[in-house]
Amino acid sequence: MKLIPPCIEFNSSANNNSIVLGEGLASEEVNFVFPSQEFSKQAHVSSIQKYAEMYGRSVEDPAGFWSDIASEFYWRQKWGQPVYTHNLDIRNGKIDIQWFKGGKTNICYNCLDRNIDAGNGDKVAILWEGNDLGRDATLTYTQLLARVCQLANYLKSIGVGKGDAVIIYLPMLMELPIAMLACARIGAIHSVVFAGFSAESLAQRIVDCKPKIVITCSAVKRGAKTIFLKDIVDDALTQSAQNSVKIDVCLTFENESALQKQMTKWVEGRDIWWQDVVPKYPVTCDVEWVDAEDPLFLLYTSGSTGKPKGVLHTTGGYMVYTATTFKYAFDYKPKDIYWCTADCGWITGHSYVTYGPLLNGATNVVFEGAPNFPDAGRCWDIVDKYKISIFYTAPTLVRSLMREGDEHVTRYSRKSLRVLGSVGEPINPSAWRWFFNVVGDGKCPISDTWWQTETGGFMITPMPGAWPQKPGSATLPFFGVQPVIVDEKGVELEGECSGYLCVKNSWPSAFRTLYGDHERYETTYFSAFPGYYFTGDGCNRDKDGYYWLTGRVDDVINVSGHRIGTAEVESALVSHPQCVEAAVVGVEHDVKGQGIYAFVTLAEGVSYSEELRKSLIKVVRDKIGGFAAPDKIHWAPGLPKTRSGKIMRRILRKIASNSLDELGDTSTLADPTVVDQLIALAHS
């Protein structure tokens, strides 16, 4: 395996298409951004040679490589041998991945107690910024531990213990990471549900994992809008009870800036105010030592069948891998102030808001509000306020702020910024350049990370200081990750190529199963290309060995970094009494990356109307959430189908993107005239 891509051997001064970090801006002609000597000198990985040495060991001796790193954490009992076992080939039996089996540890202890024991108890762990200007708070590591222990003790008092599920439906208050850590401390399995999901989506997750308790808050303000979360939970608990899953306790935090107690709907005997009970409990709590392979959390992600998938991550390998990726991909130093704009309802918020930063003893900004409230300069106001040095966000936000104009950025200093990061979807080169040039003033490398809910942590990512970056490329694999690009037959492709991105061999933070459905786990991820984990993404590798992600190849749409199953949206649409059939595809969107384009067939005799269009969108909002609302409703008298009844989504994608010269052969359709009808109705 050639570990050093040819481009690294270029001399930046001799390359007319390159710049050096801090010595210029990235024009459209710039293909390479080389790290400066000054940046490389202080970086954890200071050169491509150092990377090659570490990466080589990580794939040739993964047991030794990861054992050395794992030993930096606290283990009540060391793991046994072998360090890891895996079977990724469905032809050889059950898919199974295990790391550090037999080791006893606790991720909450490693996030908090270990850092306090190291003398960092007075260091700020969380800098909290409220939605409204002027509302903020801080927690040191010692204070955070006390708050976590109080909630953990309360949970124990109502019978929550090791292996029990806890649903957390909270916005970005400090209480969200507190709740996650409290569950981890006592061995309970947390399942955070993004506080933008509808009551029906929340109820689905409650029915699936049958939690002992649901934790929520009265309401939240996001920008100028108030979202009544407790009302949504009430509706979800009614729905789950109708499906024979009754929840006895709903712990509710009073978020008084959004809604006061007396205005909150209440169910006596079930609902309990957080502030009335949790502060009464002791500020110390014994740790539940768990096996490395014991479950840590469930996180539901959209699937192509319409039913959300409960991705299950275990404790030990996830802990080691997320901490390590955070350290190296952001070149984290103890003096850094870090801000990831993601919500803890998504995997980024788990790995790189809560666990990764705290495992490294970082000071972490948690932001409740909207990044464009009260204006498009809010992010940079926060950066200057807290002197943030590492800023990690989504391409959607980058593109959104880019459209608002440079003046919202340049009126702030941003001099504290040292490293930028991108997550959730591929970032297009023009957005990359704007992020680099305008936000970073040409001085900050961009860690353009590729990974998934299922992978737990970064898989392909730049390492600041080690090698040159290319605008829009995730560049090279992280330690221990062996990406391969295969063709339709599963044959590995060498050199410059395009195909399906897979991973061979396991890594510590890989998810272990889909909750309650291991068969679906095997079918979805390991059956398409036996012997590999199939990511579901397309990928190009260029002549220099750099990886370029091209997006989903399955029926999942990536909207603003949120993965939404097409079947899920279709199911919501056809629940409307006037819709008989729907087909949903993804289309390019200037801000969101991908938008949702829905072809809708109405019941006989129903006429198209603006009111009906709004009604259909409302159904999706109510059943899934506002983030899944279709951007376009395309009226469809019929859908292009094969004679066997299969919808030809390839044709729908071409119509949606107005690529009419690429429709291909339509003669095999059961009714080829449907295509002409759809084209004629494209702008109605």
MIZAKOL-33138 format. One record per residue (C-alpha): y negated, x negated, z negated. Coordinates in steps of 0.5 Angstrom, whole numbers, plus 500, padded with zeros to 3 digits. Example, Ala and Ser with C-alpha at 12.3 -4.5 7.8 and 13.67 -1.06 7.14 Angstrom:
# residues 2
SITE    c2    c1    c3
SITE   509   475   484
SITE   502   473   486
***
This chain:
# residues 684
SITE    c2    c1    c3
SITE   500   500   500
SITE   493   497   502
SITE   489   499   496
SITE   482   496   499
SITE   479   500   504
SITE   477   495   510
SITE   470   498   509
SITE   469   494   502
SITE   470   488   506
SITE   463   489   509
SITE   457   485   507
SITE   452   491   506
SITE   446   486   508
SITE   450   485   515
SITE   451   493   516
SITE   445   496   519
SITE   448   503   517
SITE   448   502   509
SITE   443   501   504
SITE   444   498   497
SITE   443   503   490
SITE   436   503   488
SITE   433   499   495
SITE   432   505   499
SITE   433   512   501
SITE   439   515   505
SITE   437   517   511
SITE   441   521   516
SITE   443   514   519
SITE   446   511   513
SITE   453   511   512
SITE   454   507   506
SITE   451   507   500
SITE   453   500   496
SITE   452   499   489
SITE   447   494   486
SITE   449   488   483
SITE   445   490   477
SITE   449   497   476
SITE   456   493   478
SITE   455   488   473
SITE   455   493   467
SITE   460   498   470
SITE   467   499   467
SITE   470   498   474
SITE   465   493   477
SITE   468   491   483
SITE   474   494   488
SITE   478   488   486
SITE   478   490   479
SITE   480   497   481
SITE   485   495   486
SITE   488   491   480
SITE   488   497   475
SITE   490   502   481
SITE   496   498   483
SITE   498   497   476
SITE   497   505   475
SITE   502   507   481
SITE   507   501   480
SITE   508   501   472
SITE   505   508   470
SITE   509   508   464
SITE   506   502   461
SITE   499   503   464
SITE   498   510   461
SITE   501   508   454
SITE   496   503   453
SITE   491   508   454
SITE   494   513   450
SITE   495   508   444
SITE   487   508   444
SITE   488   516   441
SITE   491   518   434
SITE   498   520   434
SITE   501   522   428
SITE   508   520   431
SITE   509   516   437
SITE   512   519   443
SITE   519   517   445
SITE   522   514   451
SITE   522   515   457
SITE   514   516   457
SITE   514   521   463
SITE   520   525   467
SITE   519   529   473
SITE   522   533   478
SITE   517   535   484
SITE   523   536   489
SITE   525   544   489
SITE   531   541   492
SITE   533   538   486
SITE   533   543   481
SITE   527   546   477
SITE   520   543   477
SITE   519   540   471
SITE   514   535   469
SITE   513   532   462
SITE   509   526   459
SITE   509   523   452
SITE   514   528   450
SITE   516   527   442
SITE   509   524   441
SITE   505   528   435
SITE   498   529   436
SITE   492   534   436
SITE   486   534   441
SITE   481   537   436
SITE   483   531   431
SITE   482   526   437
SITE   475   530   439
SITE   472   530   432
SITE   475   527   426
SITE   477   521   430
SITE   470   520   432
SITE   467   521   425
SITE   472   516   422
SITE   469   511   427
SITE   462   512   424
SITE   459   517   429
SITE   459   523   424
SITE   451   523   424
SITE   451   522   432
SITE   449   529   436
SITE   455   532   439
SITE   452   538   442
SITE   445   539   444
SITE   444   547   446
SITE   439   549   450
SITE   438   557   450
SITE   436   561   456
SITE   429   562   454
SITE   424   557   453
SITE   424   554   446
SITE   430   556   444
SITE   435   550   442
SITE   439   547   437
SITE   444   541   435
SITE   450   540   432
SITE   452   533   430
SITE   460   531   430
SITE   460   532   422
SITE   457   539   423
SITE   461   541   429
SITE   467   539   425
SITE   465   544   419
SITE   464   550   424
SITE   470   549   427
SITE   474   549   421
SITE   471   555   418
SITE   473   559   424
SITE   480   556   424
SITE   481   558   417
SITE   479   565   419
SITE   484   565   425
SITE   489   563   420
SITE   487   568   415
SITE   488   574   420
SITE   495   571   422
SITE   493   567   428
SITE   498   560   428
SITE   501   555   433
SITE   503   558   439
SITE   499   565   439
SITE   494   566   444
SITE   487   567   443
SITE   482   570   448
SITE   475   568   448
SITE   470   572   452
SITE   464   568   451
SITE   457   565   454
SITE   455   558   453
SITE   453   559   446
SITE   455   553   441
SITE   461   558   439
SITE   465   557   445
SITE   467   550   445
SITE   467   551   437
SITE   472   557   438
SITE   476   553   443
SITE   477   547   438
SITE   478   551   433
SITE   484   554   436
SITE   487   547   438
SITE   486   545   431
SITE   491   550   429
SITE   496   550   435
SITE   494   556   438
SITE   493   557   445
SITE   486   559   448
SITE   485   563   454
SITE   477   563   456
SITE   475   568   461
SITE   469   567   464
SITE   464   572   461
SITE   462   575   468
SITE   469   578   470
SITE   469   585   469
SITE   473   589   464
SITE   479   590   469
SITE   480   583   470
SITE   479   581   463
SITE   484   587   461
SITE   489   584   466
SITE   489   577   462
SITE   489   581   456
SITE   496   584   458
SITE   499   578   461
SITE   498   573   455
SITE   498   579   449
SITE   493   575   445
SITE   492   576   437
SITE   485   577   437
SITE   479   577   442
SITE   473   573   441
SITE   466   575   444
SITE   459   577   443
SITE   454   582   443
SITE   451   580   449
SITE   448   575   453
SITE   441   574   457
SITE   442   570   464
SITE   435   569   467
SITE   431   576   466
SITE   438   580   466
SITE   442   582   460
SITE   449   583   460
SITE   452   587   455
SITE   459   583   454
SITE   461   587   448
SITE   461   594   452
SITE   465   590   457
SITE   470   588   452
SITE   471   595   449
SITE   473   598   456
SITE   478   592   457
SITE   481   593   450
SITE   481   601   452
SITE   485   599   459
SITE   490   594   455
SITE   492   599   450
SITE   493   604   456
SITE   498   598   458
SITE   501   598   451
SITE   498   592   449
SITE   493   593   443
SITE   488   588   440
SITE   487   589   432
SITE   481   584   432
SITE   475   583   436
SITE   471   578   433
SITE   464   579   435
SITE   458   574   435
SITE   451   577   434
SITE   447   574   440
SITE   441   576   437
SITE   436   574   442
SITE   440   578   447
SITE   442   584   443
SITE   441   586   436
SITE   447   589   431
SITE   444   596   431
SITE   444   596   438
SITE   451   594   439
SITE   457   599   440
SITE   462   598   435
SITE   469   600   433
SITE   470   601   425
SITE   477   597   423
SITE   477   593   429
SITE   471   590   431
SITE   468   584   426
SITE   462   581   426
SITE   463   573   426
SITE   457   572   422
SITE   459   576   416
SITE   466   573   415
SITE   467   566   419
SITE   461   562   414
SITE   465   564   408
SITE   471   560   410
SITE   472   553   407
SITE   469   547   412
SITE   475   543   412
SITE   482   545   415
SITE   489   542   415
SITE   491   540   422
SITE   497   543   426
SITE   500   537   429
SITE   503   539   436
SITE   508   536   441
SITE   505   532   447
SITE   508   538   451
SITE   506   544   447
SITE   501   548   450
SITE   494   547   449
SITE   491   553   454
SITE   492   558   459
SITE   486   559   464
SITE   487   564   469
SITE   486   563   477
SITE   486   567   483
SITE   492   567   487
SITE   493   570   494
SITE   498   575   492
SITE   492   579   488
SITE   495   578   481
SITE   491   572   477
SITE   495   566   475
SITE   496   563   468
SITE   495   556   469
SITE   498   553   463
SITE   496   546   461
SITE   499   542   455
SITE   496   537   450
SITE   498   530   450
SITE   497   528   457
SITE   491   533   458
SITE   488   529   453
SITE   489   522   455
SITE   487   524   462
SITE   481   528   461
SITE   478   523   457
SITE   480   517   462
SITE   477   520   468
SITE   471   522   464
SITE   470   515   462
SITE   471   512   469
SITE   468   517   474
SITE   462   517   470
SITE   461   510   468
SITE   460   513   461
SITE   457   509   455
SITE   456   511   448
SITE   448   511   449
SITE   449   516   455
SITE   446   523   454
SITE   451   528   459
SITE   450   535   462
SITE   455   538   466
SITE   452   545   468
SITE   459   549   469
SITE   461   554   464
SITE   467   554   460
SITE   470   560   463
SITE   472   555   469
SITE   477   548   468
SITE   470   544   469
SITE   468   547   462
SITE   474   545   459
SITE   475   538   462
SITE   468   536   462
SITE   464   540   458
SITE   469   541   452
SITE   474   536   451
SITE   473   530   456
SITE   466   528   453
SITE   468   529   446
SITE   474   525   446
SITE   469   520   448
SITE   464   521   443
SITE   459   523   447
SITE   453   527   446
SITE   453   533   451
SITE   448   538   453
SITE   451   546   453
SITE   446   551   457
SITE   446   558   456
SITE   442   560   461
SITE   441   560   469
SITE   439   554   472
SITE   433   557   476
SITE   430   561   470
SITE   424   561   469
SITE   423   557   475
SITE   427   552   480
SITE   425   547   476
SITE   429   549   469
SITE   434   543   470
SITE   429   538   471
SITE   425   540   465
SITE   432   540   461
SITE   433   533   464
SITE   427   530   461
SITE   427   534   455
SITE   434   531   453
SITE   433   524   457
SITE   439   526   460
SITE   443   520   464
SITE   449   523   467
SITE   448   530   471
SITE   454   533   473
SITE   453   540   477
SITE   456   544   483
SITE   454   543   491
SITE   452   551   490
SITE   446   549   485
SITE   444   543   489
SITE   444   547   496
SITE   440   553   492
SITE   435   548   489
SITE   434   544   495
SITE   432   551   499
SITE   427   552   493
SITE   423   545   495
SITE   422   538   493
SITE   416   540   489
SITE   420   543   483
SITE   424   537   482
SITE   418   531   483
SITE   414   534   478
SITE   419   532   473
SITE   420   525   471
SITE   428   524   471
SITE   427   517   470
SITE   433   518   465
SITE   438   519   470
SITE   443   514   471
SITE   449   517   475
SITE   450   524   478
SITE   456   528   479
SITE   458   534   484
SITE   464   539   483
SITE   467   545   485
SITE   468   544   493
SITE   466   539   498
SITE   459   537   498
SITE   456   537   505
SITE   453   530   507
SITE   446   533   508
SITE   446   536   501
SITE   449   530   498
SITE   443   526   501
SITE   438   531   498
SITE   441   530   491
SITE   441   522   492
SITE   434   522   495
SITE   430   527   491
SITE   434   528   485
SITE   436   521   484
SITE   430   517   487
SITE   435   513   491
SITE   437   510   484
SITE   443   514   482
SITE   450   514   485
SITE   454   520   486
SITE   461   522   483
SITE   463   527   488
SITE   469   529   485
SITE   475   533   488
SITE   480   536   483
SITE   483   543   481
SITE   484   548   475
SITE   492   546   476
SITE   490   538   476
SITE   487   538   469
SITE   482   532   471
SITE   479   528   477
SITE   484   526   483
SITE   480   523   488
SITE   473   520   486
SITE   468   515   486
SITE   467   510   481
SITE   460   508   480
SITE   459   500   481
SITE   466   499   484
SITE   465   501   492
SITE   460   504   497
SITE   460   511   497
SITE   459   515   504
SITE   455   522   503
SITE   460   528   503
SITE   466   524   501
SITE   470   524   495
SITE   472   517   497
SITE   479   514   493
SITE   484   516   488
SITE   483   516   481
SITE   488   511   477
SITE   495   514   478
SITE   494   519   483
SITE   498   518   490
SITE   495   523   495
SITE   498   523   501
SITE   496   527   508
SITE   502   531   511
SITE   503   535   518
SITE   506   542   518
SITE   513   539   518
SITE   511   535   511
SITE   511   528   515
SITE   507   523   511
SITE   501   521   516
SITE   498   514   516
SITE   491   511   517
SITE   486   515   520
SITE   489   522   520
SITE   488   530   518
SITE   493   535   515
SITE   495   538   509
SITE   493   534   502
SITE   499   533   497
SITE   500   529   491
SITE   507   525   490
SITE   509   523   483
SITE   506   526   477
SITE   500   525   473
SITE   499   526   465
SITE   494   532   466
SITE   498   536   471
SITE   499   543   469
SITE   506   545   467
SITE   508   552   469
SITE   504   559   471
SITE   505   563   464
SITE   511   567   464
SITE   512   566   472
SITE   515   559   473
SITE   518   561   480
SITE   511   563   482
SITE   509   556   480
SITE   515   553   484
SITE   514   557   490
SITE   506   557   490
SITE   506   549   489
SITE   512   546   491
SITE   516   549   496
SITE   511   548   502
SITE   513   541   502
SITE   519   539   498
SITE   518   533   494
SITE   510   534   493
SITE   505   538   489
SITE   501   542   495
SITE   494   542   493
SITE   493   548   498
SITE   487   544   501
SITE   486   541   508
SITE   484   533   508
SITE   481   528   513
SITE   482   520   512
SITE   478   516   516
SITE   479   509   519
SITE   476   506   512
SITE   481   510   508
SITE   476   515   505
SITE   478   522   503
SITE   474   528   506
SITE   476   535   503
SITE   475   540   508
SITE   477   546   504
SITE   482   551   503
SITE   488   552   508
SITE   491   558   504
SITE   488   565   502
SITE   483   563   497
SITE   476   563   498
SITE   472   558   494
SITE   465   561   492
SITE   460   557   489
SITE   466   553   486
SITE   470   560   484
SITE   476   560   487
SITE   477   568   489
SITE   484   570   492
SITE   483   574   498
SITE   488   579   496
SITE   484   581   489
SITE   478   583   493
SITE   482   587   498
SITE   486   590   493
SITE   479   592   490
SITE   476   595   496
SITE   482   599   498
SITE   482   602   491
SITE   475   606   494
SITE   477   613   496
SITE   474   612   502
SITE   477   605   504
SITE   484   605   507
SITE   485   598   509
SITE   481   592   508
SITE   482   584   510
SITE   477   579   507
SITE   476   572   510
SITE   471   566   508
SITE   465   564   512
SITE   461   558   511
SITE   455   560   507
SITE   448   555   506
SITE   448   556   499
SITE   455   558   496
SITE   459   554   500
SITE   463   560   502
SITE   461   567   503
SITE   466   573   502
SITE   466   577   509
SITE   470   584   509
SITE   473   588   514
SITE   474   595   512
SITE   477   601   515
SITE   475   607   513
SITE   479   614   512
SITE   479   619   517
SITE   472   623   518
SITE   468   618   514
SITE   462   615   517
SITE   459   608   516
SITE   453   608   512
SITE   449   604   507
SITE   450   608   501
SITE   458   607   503
SITE   457   599   504
SITE   453   599   497
SITE   459   603   494
SITE   464   598   496
SITE   461   592   494
SITE   460   596   487
SITE   467   597   487
SITE   469   590   487
SITE   463   588   482
SITE   466   593   477
SITE   474   591   478
SITE   473   583   479
SITE   466   581   477
SITE   459   580   481
SITE   461   573   483
SITE   466   576   488
SITE   462   581   491
SITE   462   581   499
SITE   456   578   502
SITE   458   582   509
SITE   462   589   510
SITE   464   589   517
SITE   466   596   519
SITE   473   596   522
SITE   476   602   526
SITE   482   598   526
SITE   485   591   524
SITE   488   586   529
SITE   495   586   528
SITE   502   583   531
SITE   507   588   533
SITE   510   587   526
SITE   504   589   522
SITE   501   582   520
SITE   494   582   520
SITE   491   576   524
SITE   486   573   520
SITE   485   567   524
SITE   482   572   529
SITE   478   575   523
SITE   475   568   521
SITE   473   567   528
SITE   469   574   529
SITE   466   573   522
SITE   464   566   524
SITE   461   568   531
SITE   466   563   534
SITE   468   568   540
SITE   470   563   545
SITE   475   560   540
SITE   479   567   539
SITE   485   564   543
SITE   490   569   546
SITE   490   576   543
SITE   495   579   548
SITE   501   579   543
SITE   497   583   538
SITE   499   591   538
SITE   493   593   540
SITE   488   588   543
SITE   483   592   544
SITE   481   592   537
SITE   478   585   538
SITE   473   588   542
SITE   471   594   538
SITE   470   589   532
SITE   466   584   536
SITE   462   590   538
SITE   461   592   531
SITE   459   585   528
SITE   452   587   527
SITE   452   594   525
***
